[in-house]
């Protein structure tokens, strides 16, 4: 028994091992049963398509905003370069 004293600090970790393995096994079974549904796969595919469409819309809006900012910047620079008229 004296030769196994070095294992004493590891007892809590060894005690947690079976419940941890059981939790992983249960989670794996739950995910497999939930992920096998064709309805869920179809819903995920639809959501991915919707996200792709929203990203496209956002990218187009960003391009329009950048274009408008460039036009406003050019307009402001043009006004600065105009000679001031004095009487």
KAUR-V94453 format. One record per helix or strand of 2 or more residues. SS is the DSSP state (~ for helix, > for strand). FROM is the first residue (numbers start at 1). LEN is the number of residues. If there is no record, write none. Layout:
ss/from/len
SS/FROM/LEN
SS/FROM/LEN
This chain:
ss/from/len
~/2/34
~/38/44
